[in-house]
């Protein structure tokens, strides 16, 4: 099922690339996975080891979310990349 984000009040999207000590990765990822604003949270390799996609109503909401909600102590660095246009998005359908 493909749902237009604007129909849900989402007009701003950003990719978040985060860096933390590996010992904190599972705890931070689990905490962030429970956040409604994050559509996706995944462990990665490279200079950053956690990536997420934030869906927000507007730029001000995104700023508040990044500076107050995601700014957790174990996260040493967060890089944000605003999503200008999404060409394809997919998610698993969980039943039961």
N, CA, C and O atoms as CSV, one atom per row, in Angstrom:
chain,resi,resn,atom,element,x,y,z
A,1,UNK,N,N,0.843,-1.151,0.000
A,1,UNK,CA,C,0.000,0.000,0.000
A,1,UNK,C,C,0.905,1.236,0.000
A,1,UNK,O,O,1.841,1.324,0.794
A,2,UNK,N,N,0.628,2.161,-0.869
A,2,UNK,CA,C,1.399,3.392,-0.958
A,2,UNK,C,C,0.491,4.539,-0.539
A,2,UNK,O,O,-0.538,4.783,-1.169
A,3,UNK,N,N,0.866,5.239,0.518
A,3,UNK,CA,C,0.057,6.328,1.046
A,3,UNK,C,C,0.801,7.638,0.820
A,3,UNK,O,O,1.984,7.746,1.144
A,4,UNK,N,N,0.127,8.613,0.277
A,4,UNK,CA,C,0.707,9.936,0.062
A,4,UNK,C,C,0.975,10.580,1.418
A,4,UNK,O,O,0.035,10.789,2.185
A,5,UNK,N,N,2.242,10.906,1.742
A,5,UNK,CA,C,2.575,11.466,3.054
A,5,UNK,C,C,1.808,12.747,3.395
A,5,UNK,O,O,1.448,12.957,4.553
A,6,UNK,N,N,1.556,13.599,2.407
A,6,UNK,CA,C,0.846,14.849,2.674
A,6,UNK,C,C,-0.545,14.580,3.243
A,6,UNK,O,O,-1.062,15.387,4.015
A,7,UNK,N,N,-1.154,13.455,2.870
A,7,UNK,CA,C,-2.457,13.088,3.414
A,7,UNK,C,C,-2.407,12.795,4.904
A,7,UNK,O,O,-3.436,12.810,5.580
A,8,UNK,N,N,-1.219,12.530,5.411
A,8,UNK,CA,C,-1.021,12.273,6.838
A,8,UNK,C,C,-0.431,13.491,7.548
A,8,UNK,O,O,-0.058,13.415,8.719
A,9,UNK,N,N,-0.350,14.610,6.833
A,9,UNK,CA,C,0.207,15.827,7.426
A,9,UNK,C,C,1.719,15.929,7.335
A,9,UNK,O,O,2.310,16.814,7.954
A,10,UNK,N,N,2.359,15.048,6.580
A,10,UNK,CA,C,3.819,15.051,6.431
A,10,UNK,C,C,4.191,15.847,5.185
A,10,UNK,O,O,3.832,15.469,4.069
A,11,UNK,N,N,4.911,16.947,5.377
A,11,UNK,CA,C,5.354,17.734,4.234
A,11,UNK,C,C,6.870,17.832,4.167
A,11,UNK,O,O,7.411,18.278,3.155
A,12,UNK,N,N,7.575,17.421,5.234
A,12,UNK,CA,C,9.033,17.514,5.302
A,12,UNK,C,C,9.605,16.162,5.724
A,12,UNK,O,O,9.144,15.546,6.686
A,13,UNK,N,N,10.609,15.721,4.990
A,13,UNK,CA,C,11.271,14.461,5.308
A,13,UNK,C,C,12.778,14.692,5.324
A,13,UNK,O,O,13.300,15.505,4.561
A,14,UNK,N,N,13.460,13.979,6.187
A,14,UNK,CA,C,14.922,14.098,6.246
A,14,UNK,C,C,15.529,12.751,6.615
A,14,UNK,O,O,14.966,11.989,7.401
A,15,UNK,N,N,16.683,12.480,6.032
A,15,UNK,CA,C,17.457,11.311,6.414
A,15,UNK,C,C,18.418,11.740,7.507
A,15,UNK,O,O,19.053,12.789,7.397
A,16,UNK,N,N,18.534,10.951,8.549
A,16,UNK,CA,C,19.418,11.231,9.672
A,16,UNK,C,C,20.497,10.170,9.707
A,16,UNK,O,O,20.197,8.978,9.787
A,17,UNK,N,N,21.736,10.586,9.648
A,17,UNK,CA,C,22.866,9.664,9.763
A,17,UNK,C,C,23.532,9.963,11.095
A,17,UNK,O,O,23.991,11.079,11.339
A,18,UNK,N,N,23.579,8.949,11.956
A,18,UNK,CA,C,24.065,9.149,13.320
A,18,UNK,C,C,25.289,8.296,13.603
A,18,UNK,O,O,25.465,7.215,13.041
A,19,UNK,N,N,26.129,8.812,14.489
A,19,UNK,CA,C,27.336,8.098,14.890
A,19,UNK,C,C,27.360,7.991,16.412
A,19,UNK,O,O,27.132,8.967,17.127
A,20,UNK,N,N,27.642,6.782,16.883
A,20,UNK,CA,C,27.770,6.547,18.320
A,20,UNK,C,C,28.700,5.370,18.535
A,20,UNK,O,O,29.020,4.651,17.588
A,21,UNK,N,N,29.133,5.168,19.756
A,21,UNK,CA,C,29.941,3.993,20.067
A,21,UNK,C,C,29.088,2.755,19.832
A,21,UNK,O,O,27.908,2.741,20.184
A,22,UNK,N,N,29.675,1.707,19.236
A,22,UNK,CA,C,28.918,0.492,18.952
A,22,UNK,C,C,28.199,-0.089,20.174
A,22,UNK,O,O,27.141,-0.702,20.028
A,23,UNK,N,N,28.749,0.092,21.359
A,23,UNK,CA,C,28.109,-0.439,22.569
A,23,UNK,C,C,26.738,0.182,22.825
A,23,UNK,O,O,25.920,-0.408,23.531
A,24,UNK,N,N,26.472,1.360,22.264
A,24,UNK,CA,C,25.191,2.048,22.467
A,24,UNK,C,C,24.211,1.831,21.317
A,24,UNK,O,O,23.047,2.220,21.411
A,25,UNK,N,N,24.669,1.222,20.248
A,25,UNK,CA,C,23.878,1.136,19.022
A,25,UNK,C,C,22.526,0.465,19.232
A,25,UNK,O,O,21.503,1.040,18.861
A,26,UNK,N,N,22.485,-0.715,19.806
A,26,UNK,CA,C,21.210,-1.432,19.970
A,26,UNK,C,C,20.229,-0.672,20.850
A,26,UNK,O,O,19.042,-0.610,20.530
A,27,UNK,N,N,20.693,-0.099,21.938
A,27,UNK,CA,C,19.799,0.628,22.845
A,27,UNK,C,C,19.229,1.875,22.175
A,27,UNK,O,O,18.033,2.145,22.285
A,28,UNK,N,N,20.072,2.634,21.485
A,28,UNK,CA,C,19.602,3.842,20.810
A,28,UNK,C,C,18.657,3.479,19.671
A,28,UNK,O,O,17.606,4.101,19.517
A,29,UNK,N,N,19.020,2.482,18.875
A,29,UNK,CA,C,18.168,2.064,17.756
A,29,UNK,C,C,16.800,1.600,18.254
A,29,UNK,O,O,15.776,1.933,17.657
A,30,UNK,N,N,16.780,0.845,19.326
A,30,UNK,CA,C,15.509,0.360,19.882
A,30,UNK,C,C,14.660,1.519,20.384
A,30,UNK,O,O,13.450,1.550,20.159
A,31,UNK,N,N,15.295,2.474,21.067
A,31,UNK,CA,C,14.540,3.633,21.547
A,31,UNK,C,C,13.977,4.445,20.383
A,31,UNK,O,O,12.808,4.828,20.401
A,32,UNK,N,N,14.804,4.708,19.376
A,32,UNK,CA,C,14.350,5.503,18.242
A,32,UNK,C,C,13.300,4.779,17.409
A,32,UNK,O,O,12.419,5.422,16.840
A,33,UNK,N,N,13.379,3.465,17.330
A,33,UNK,CA,C,12.406,2.694,16.552
A,33,UNK,C,C,10.985,2.863,17.090
A,33,UNK,O,O,10.015,2.667,16.358
A,34,UNK,N,N,10.864,3.218,18.345
A,34,UNK,CA,C,9.549,3.433,18.926
A,34,UNK,C,C,8.989,4.827,18.696
A,34,UNK,O,O,7.859,5.110,19.096
A,35,UNK,N,N,9.750,5.695,18.066
A,35,UNK,CA,C,9.316,7.070,17.831
A,35,UNK,C,C,8.417,7.157,16.603
A,35,UNK,O,O,8.770,6.668,15.530
A,36,UNK,N,N,7.279,7.769,16.764
A,36,UNK,CA,C,6.285,7.898,15.694
A,36,UNK,C,C,6.824,8.676,14.492
A,36,UNK,O,O,6.471,8.363,13.355
A,37,UNK,N,N,7.667,9.678,14.717
A,37,UNK,CA,C,8.173,10.528,13.632
A,37,UNK,C,C,9.175,9.817,12.727
A,37,UNK,O,O,9.454,10.287,11.624
A,38,UNK,N,N,9.711,8.703,13.177
A,38,UNK,CA,C,10.714,7.991,12.386
A,38,UNK,C,C,10.076,6.843,11.620
A,38,UNK,O,O,9.549,5.900,12.211
A,39,UNK,N,N,10.131,6.938,10.304
A,39,UNK,CA,C,9.538,5.910,9.446
A,39,UNK,C,C,10.436,4.687,9.334
A,39,UNK,O,O,9.956,3.577,9.099
A,40,UNK,N,N,11.747,4.891,9.502
A,40,UNK,CA,C,12.709,3.809,9.330
A,40,UNK,C,C,13.903,4.081,10.227
A,40,UNK,O,O,14.345,5.223,10.352
A,41,UNK,N,N,14.427,3.031,10.851
A,41,UNK,CA,C,15.649,3.095,11.660
A,41,UNK,C,C,16.455,1.846,11.315
A,41,UNK,O,O,15.939,0.732,11.407
A,42,UNK,N,N,17.730,2.023,10.913
A,42,UNK,CA,C,18.540,0.873,10.499
A,42,UNK,C,C,19.996,1.044,10.916
A,42,UNK,O,O,20.548,2.142,10.836
A,43,UNK,N,N,20.613,-0.048,11.362
A,43,UNK,CA,C,22.050,-0.063,11.655
A,43,UNK,C,C,22.794,-0.140,10.331
A,43,UNK,O,O,22.374,-0.844,9.413
A,44,UNK,N,N,23.906,0.590,10.237
A,44,UNK,CA,C,24.693,0.625,9.011
A,44,UNK,C,C,26.178,0.499,9.352
A,44,UNK,O,O,26.549,0.406,10.522
A,45,UNK,N,N,27.010,0.498,8.333
A,45,UNK,CA,C,28.455,0.507,8.530
A,45,UNK,C,C,29.010,1.778,7.913
A,45,UNK,O,O,28.318,2.466,7.163
A,46,UNK,N,N,30.235,2.083,8.222
A,46,UNK,CA,C,30.870,3.274,7.683
A,46,UNK,C,C,31.031,4.328,8.765
A,46,UNK,O,O,30.960,4.017,9.954
A,47,UNK,N,N,31.248,5.580,8.356
A,47,UNK,CA,C,31.470,6.657,9.331
A,47,UNK,C,C,30.290,6.863,10.279
A,47,UNK,O,O,30.479,7.282,11.421
A,48,UNK,N,N,29.077,6.571,9.813
A,48,UNK,CA,C,27.901,6.616,10.688
A,48,UNK,C,C,27.378,5.195,10.823
A,48,UNK,O,O,27.492,4.398,9.891
A,49,UNK,N,N,26.803,4.872,11.983
A,49,UNK,CA,C,26.364,3.487,12.184
A,49,UNK,C,C,24.874,3.325,12.451
A,49,UNK,O,O,24.415,2.233,12.786
A,50,UNK,N,N,24.112,4.419,12.301
A,50,UNK,CA,C,22.659,4.335,12.431
A,50,UNK,C,C,22.052,5.354,11.478
A,50,UNK,O,O,22.503,6.498,11.418
A,51,UNK,N,N,21.040,4.945,10.739
A,51,UNK,CA,C,20.357,5.848,9.819
A,51,UNK,C,C,18.856,5.769,10.099
A,51,UNK,O,O,18.334,4.709,10.445
A,52,UNK,N,N,18.174,6.902,9.947
A,52,UNK,CA,C,16.736,6.950,10.163
A,52,UNK,C,C,16.125,7.938,9.186
A,52,UNK,O,O,16.816,8.789,8.627
A,53,UNK,N,N,14.813,7.813,8.986
A,53,UNK,CA,C,14.088,8.775,8.164
A,53,UNK,C,C,13.040,9.436,9.031
A,53,UNK,O,O,12.163,8.769,9.579
A,54,UNK,N,N,13.132,10.751,9.154
A,54,UNK,CA,C,12.178,11.524,9.945
A,54,UNK,C,C,11.112,12.108,9.025
A,54,UNK,O,O,11.421,12.658,7.968
A,55,UNK,N,N,9.861,11.984,9.439
A,55,UNK,CA,C,8.731,12.550,8.707
A,55,UNK,C,C,8.083,13.593,9.598
A,55,UNK,O,O,7.626,13.273,10.695
A,56,UNK,N,N,8.039,14.834,9.141
A,56,UNK,CA,C,7.533,15.932,9.972
A,56,UNK,C,C,6.525,16.777,9.198
A,56,UNK,O,O,6.479,16.751,7.968
A,57,UNK,N,N,5.726,17.519,9.941
A,57,UNK,CA,C,4.706,18.361,9.339
A,57,UNK,C,C,5.264,19.575,8.619
A,57,UNK,O,O,4.721,19.997,7.598
A,58,UNK,N,N,6.350,20.141,9.144
A,58,UNK,CA,C,6.960,21.309,8.515
A,58,UNK,C,C,8.401,21.447,9.003
A,58,UNK,O,O,8.861,20.662,9.831
A,59,UNK,N,N,9.107,22.450,8.484
A,59,UNK,CA,C,10.518,22.633,8.821
A,59,UNK,C,C,10.714,22.945,10.298
A,59,UNK,O,O,11.693,22.498,10.895
A,60,UNK,N,N,9.807,23.701,10.893
A,60,UNK,CA,C,9.929,24.032,12.316
A,60,UNK,C,C,9.787,22.774,13.179
A,60,UNK,O,O,10.516,22.604,14.156
A,61,UNK,N,N,8.856,21.904,12.821
A,61,UNK,CA,C,8.687,20.644,13.551
A,61,UNK,C,C,9.931,19.774,13.411
A,61,UNK,O,O,10.353,19.128,14.370
A,62,UNK,N,N,10.515,19.758,12.222
A,62,UNK,CA,C,11.744,18.987,12.015
A,62,UNK,C,C,12.875,19.538,12.889
A,62,UNK,O,O,13.610,18.768,13.507
A,63,UNK,N,N,13.015,20.844,12.942
A,63,UNK,CA,C,14.051,21.466,13.778
A,63,UNK,C,C,13.847,21.093,15.244
A,63,UNK,O,O,14.796,20.693,15.919
A,64,UNK,N,N,12.625,21.219,15.738
A,64,UNK,CA,C,12.323,20.870,17.125
A,64,UNK,C,C,12.638,19.395,17.380
A,64,UNK,O,O,13.225,19.049,18.405
A,65,UNK,N,N,12.250,18.538,16.451
A,65,UNK,CA,C,12.472,17.106,16.623
A,65,UNK,C,C,13.968,16.794,16.689
A,65,UNK,O,O,14.405,16.017,17.538
A,66,UNK,N,N,14.745,17.397,15.798
A,66,UNK,CA,C,16.181,17.118,15.759
A,66,UNK,C,C,16.916,17.669,16.971
A,66,UNK,O,O,17.865,17.047,17.449
A,67,UNK,N,N,16.500,18.815,17.473
A,67,UNK,CA,C,17.223,19.440,18.577
A,67,UNK,C,C,16.735,19.020,19.953
A,67,UNK,O,O,17.464,19.169,20.934
A,68,UNK,N,N,15.519,18.499,20.046
A,68,UNK,CA,C,14.977,18.151,21.366
A,68,UNK,C,C,14.662,16.670,21.543
A,68,UNK,O,O,14.761,16.146,22.652
A,69,UNK,N,N,14.284,15.995,20.467
A,69,UNK,CA,C,13.834,14.610,20.601
A,69,UNK,C,C,14.909,13.586,20.251
A,69,UNK,O,O,15.017,12.555,20.915
A,70,UNK,N,N,15.694,13.854,19.232
A,70,UNK,CA,C,16.687,12.878,18.762
A,70,UNK,C,C,18.055,13.133,19.377
A,70,UNK,O,O,18.923,12.264,19.304
A,71,UNK,N,N,18.267,14.264,19.965
A,71,UNK,CA,C,19.570,14.622,20.526
A,71,UNK,C,C,19.818,13.849,21.826
A,71,UNK,O,O,19.768,14.420,22.915
A,72,UNK,N,N,20.085,12.555,21.700
A,72,UNK,CA,C,20.337,11.688,22.846
A,72,UNK,C,C,21.826,11.699,23.186
A,72,UNK,O,O,22.665,11.825,22.294
A,73,UNK,N,N,22.151,11.570,24.456
A,73,UNK,CA,C,23.549,11.628,24.901
A,73,UNK,C,C,24.490,10.648,24.185
A,73,UNK,O,O,25.605,11.038,23.838
A,74,UNK,N,N,24.080,9.385,23.951
A,74,UNK,CA,C,25.033,8.466,23.307
A,74,UNK,C,C,25.368,8.823,21.857
A,74,UNK,O,O,26.366,8.343,21.321
A,75,UNK,N,N,24.543,9.662,21.216
A,75,UNK,CA,C,24.779,10.017,19.817
A,75,UNK,C,C,25.834,11.119,19.762
A,75,UNK,O,O,25.608,12.230,20.241
A,76,UNK,N,N,26.981,10.803,19.178
A,76,UNK,CA,C,28.084,11.754,19.095
A,76,UNK,C,C,27.896,12.758,17.967
A,76,UNK,O,O,28.316,13.910,18.076
A,77,UNK,N,N,27.256,12.314,16.873
A,77,UNK,CA,C,27.097,13.184,15.704
A,77,UNK,C,C,25.839,12.806,14.943
A,77,UNK,O,O,25.530,11.625,14.783
A,78,UNK,N,N,25.116,13.814,14.476
A,78,UNK,CA,C,23.953,13.598,13.607
A,78,UNK,C,C,24.129,14.467,12.373
A,78,UNK,O,O,24.336,15.676,12.479
A,79,UNK,N,N,24.045,13.849,11.209
A,79,UNK,CA,C,24.040,14.579,9.944
A,79,UNK,C,C,22.637,14.460,9.378
A,79,UNK,O,O,22.055,13.375,9.384
A,80,UNK,N,N,22.094,15.552,8.893
A,80,UNK,CA,C,20.761,15.503,8.299
A,80,UNK,C,C,20.850,15.819,6.818
A,80,UNK,O,O,21.659,16.641,6.388
A,81,UNK,N,N,20.014,15.159,6.055
A,81,UNK,CA,C,19.911,15.411,4.618
A,81,UNK,C,C,18.432,15.543,4.291
A,81,UNK,O,O,17.716,14.542,4.278
A,82,UNK,N,N,17.958,16.762,4.024
A,82,UNK,CA,C,16.552,16.922,3.656
A,82,UNK,C,C,16.243,16.127,2.391
A,82,UNK,O,O,17.028,16.122,1.443
A,83,UNK,N,N,15.112,15.467,2.387
A,83,UNK,CA,C,14.666,14.730,1.207
A,83,UNK,C,C,13.874,15.705,0.342
A,83,UNK,O,O,12.850,16.235,0.774
A,84,UNK,N,N,14.343,15.938,-0.865
A,84,UNK,CA,C,13.685,16.884,-1.763
A,84,UNK,C,C,12.529,16.250,-2.513
A,84,UNK,O,O,11.492,16.880,-2.719
A,85,UNK,N,N,12.712,14.991,-2.923
A,85,UNK,CA,C,11.663,14.268,-3.644
A,85,UNK,C,C,11.893,12.778,-3.439
A,85,UNK,O,O,13.023,12.297,-3.526
A,86,UNK,N,N,10.825,12.058,-3.170
A,86,UNK,CA,C,10.902,10.606,-3.035
A,86,UNK,C,C,10.332,9.980,-4.300
A,86,UNK,O,O,9.196,10.256,-4.684
A,87,UNK,N,N,11.120,9.146,-4.934
A,87,UNK,CA,C,10.683,8.480,-6.160
A,87,UNK,C,C,10.062,7.118,-5.872
A,87,UNK,O,O,9.198,6.660,-6.619
A,88,UNK,N,N,10.491,6.478,-4.809
A,88,UNK,CA,C,9.927,5.189,-4.457
A,88,UNK,C,C,10.165,4.959,-2.973
A,88,UNK,O,O,11.246,5.251,-2.460
A,89,UNK,N,N,9.166,4.438,-2.290
A,89,UNK,CA,C,9.304,4.073,-0.879
A,89,UNK,C,C,8.547,2.772,-0.660
A,89,UNK,O,O,7.455,2.580,-1.194
A,90,UNK,N,N,9.123,1.900,0.112
A,90,UNK,CA,C,8.485,0.613,0.351
A,90,UNK,C,C,8.657,0.243,1.821
A,90,UNK,O,O,9.610,0.663,2.476
A,91,UNK,N,N,7.731,-0.537,2.316
A,91,UNK,CA,C,7.801,-1.013,3.700
A,91,UNK,C,C,7.139,-2.384,3.753
A,91,UNK,O,O,6.228,-2.659,2.972
A,92,UNK,N,N,7.583,-3.243,4.658
A,92,UNK,CA,C,6.943,-4.561,4.773
A,92,UNK,C,C,5.545,-4.434,5.347
A,92,UNK,O,O,5.282,-3.573,6.187
A,93,UNK,N,N,4.669,-5.281,4.896
A,93,UNK,CA,C,3.302,-5.341,5.420
A,93,UNK,C,C,3.287,-6.419,6.504
A,93,UNK,O,O,3.488,-7.598,6.210
A,94,UNK,N,N,3.057,-6.028,7.724
A,94,UNK,CA,C,3.028,-6.980,8.840
A,94,UNK,C,C,1.588,-7.338,9.173
A,94,UNK,O,O,0.761,-6.465,9.438
A,95,UNK,N,N,1.307,-8.605,9.156
A,95,UNK,CA,C,-0.042,-9.087,9.455
A,95,UNK,C,C,0.034,-9.915,10.726
A,95,UNK,O,O,0.855,-10.824,10.852
A,96,UNK,N,N,-0.843,-9.578,11.665
A,96,UNK,CA,C,-0.919,-10.365,12.884
A,96,UNK,C,C,-0.097,-9.902,14.018
A,96,UNK,O,O,-0.111,-10.519,15.083
